[in-house]
């Protein structure tokens, strides 16, 4: 067959691998002939280890979610390959999630071939090459990516890929998008040298010394200082730094819309969580000095905010949210810095000033611990079934927590039960609880595959709503899990409908028609949600309605996962809104005791 030519496709794949990409999550099309050939040559000639692993994804949004989850767990960028503008559009809300979650992902797409008379290898030879040729393919995602570009020649393909990944990895991290015509990716060229040392991400930034001193002085002088954070825990080192700072100042922490473990839940300075709180958080209201450390939504001003006299300081890799058209926190100072470095700087300045004498042994720390203990007692009281053995969300999370232990990686996409998951999971280890960081549903199905590929020894668990489970294209996600040996446990909070839209309507129209007759967001007749996973991926499938059966079913499901088979459990929890009157659906058959037999494979 002769020696395989070195092409722009191979150069691009090598550049990805050099930059830390270990998986290319791919939905292949006619624009990827050079990529397919490069992988085949690598298998034949024995250099597959120099390229990212090709992971086939029958749906693009699942592929991007998988890359998203892999990058979150590993800390390394990953890549997605999609088919021209059609595949780019099918990425859908997953691009939003990667952008808002600040996750480094390279998205690469082909273009319709740029020649039609056979002028170059790869010229148009299928009818779709004309109908998939659009004026501005890159514009589809331009509002969500940090960088978009076209590879116009194979001679600098490796440079362009490295530059894209350098931008993706530099904080605030995020997705980037490249396109290339088929002729370019088929181009033969001399072998390109490795270039990883030339394209490192921008070094993390520190606070200016005077800003660190200003913040330290404000915290030192506050009678009731408080930290509010949402995603500081993207960096585990920042969590340790925040614990040190808070212990020095006896300063409590509230996690607002947390998508990470930002502060250990079992620490006496942890003051709980807030999501779409309907009333003022009194702990936030009494603070006279607030440090917002890594948050897109520290509070909702129409309902819940600090006292107008409180002095607020914003520390963030993205302190004024340039990509959000409307955003403001009334802060005394906004500072852009790496959160771990900045928090350590403030703690060091406090130590140097030497004026704090209350610390963890003082009266303020004792009061904070009392608040913490009272919260936990209140939450623990909810960890029981309702009358008749009905499974409550709090009881469900407590059962999952006790079953999975402290070493699992939990993905949260429970939407209307986000706060319930936070309160009852008691996550204290950095990296043990992860959300998408965005607002588009369906992330967890693919993300669980990516997380498991990134951490093969970990038990991966997804806690999802029934709506978010369906958004995640479970047929694709479960097939991928089976093919690539990435089993996980999925637990569905099945309240038989879209609860969050109903709650949103009731919040705006508390005495409106939806309150009187129902919002019309129910999912009757009920779908067999675990059955989808069983059919597509051979998953262990069970539906549970009675609290007494839940612990045993969870135990069996985890045993299956640890043997290499995914498991999906749908757990019936109470619906938050009544069904609308005047509409009739057949009553669903209660599958409460339905359960798939153990898997022999």
ABEGO torsion letter per residue (X at the ends): XEBBBBBAAAAAAAAAAAAGBABBBBBBBAAAAAAAAAAAAAAAAGAAAABBBBBBBABAAAAAAAAAAAAAAAGBBBBBBBBEAAAAAAAEAAAAAAAAAGBBBBBBBBBBBABAAGABBGBBABAAAAAABBABAAAAAAAABABBBBBABAAAAAAAAAAAAAAAABOBBEBBBBBBBAAAAABBBBBBBBAAAAABBBBBBBBBAAAAAAAAAAAAABABBBBBBAAAAABAAAAAAAAAAAAAAGBBBBBBGBABBABBAABAABAEBBBBBABBBAAAAABABBBBBGBABABBAAABBBBAABBBBBBBABAAGAABABBBBBBABBBBBBAAAAAAAAAAAAAAAGABAAEAABAAAAAAAAAAAAAAAAAAAABBBBBGGBBBAAAAAAAAAAAAEAABBBBBAAGAAAAAAAAAAGBABBGABBBAGBABBGAAAAAAAAAAAABAABBBBBBBBAAAAAAAGAAAAAAAAAAAGBBBBBBBBBAGEBAAAAAAAAAABAABAAAAAEAGABAOBBBBAAAAAAAAAGBBBBBBABAAAAAAAAAAAAAAAAAGBBBBBBBBBBBABBBBBGBBBBBBBBAAABBBBBBAX
